[in-house]
Amino acid sequence: MIKVIDVERHFKTRDNTVKAVDGVNLMLDEGILASIIGASGSGKSTLLALLGALDKPSAGAIEIDGQDVTKMSGRQLTAYRRDKVGFVFQAYNLIPNLSAIQNVMIPMEFAGLKRGERRARAEKLLEQVGLDKDKQSRKPGRLSGGEQQRVAIARALANKPKLILADEPTGNLDTETGKLIVDLLHNLAKTEKTTILAVTHDSEIAGQTDQTFRLKDGKLV
């Protein structure tokens, strides 16, 4: 269970204060795919950064399984980002000189898993996201956009996170591939018992998710 309670994020400029996120409340159950939609500048990416502990709210609380992320120490936040959250980006953000399987193994190395365990889980995850075995040893440059996003999703799942944050995960893909990726995320949310929250500008993509939240000027509408 993920709760966002009266969360605000303010940025001060020379002349005034911008409320990028303004009193947001939302609740996400385990094992669902949810989406946030809204115009550019509505606060979507800021809210995602707050949930991923990449930024700190000006006010409010963010609870993951009863733990308030906003009250964690620096060390606890590092562990939270490593163990509890997975990230999927529009630009994939794969390491170009590593193979697909090596990219998926990296988060597990930071978590202290042995090499054999890392490789076995990476292979299993890549099979789960539908990347053919012969492509698992390829570097990202030899994979299509859809295949690279599948690798990025497998990497996000590596440490069995409670929450996956996906920022425009279909933004660089054609319509058909985008739909396949959303179907994949939907299935993984249920099978892995992971909550997935995706930011998207595409209302058709949002319509395929279990819950949809619309942000406007930092507020849920």
Disulfide bonds with the S-S distance in Angstrom:
none
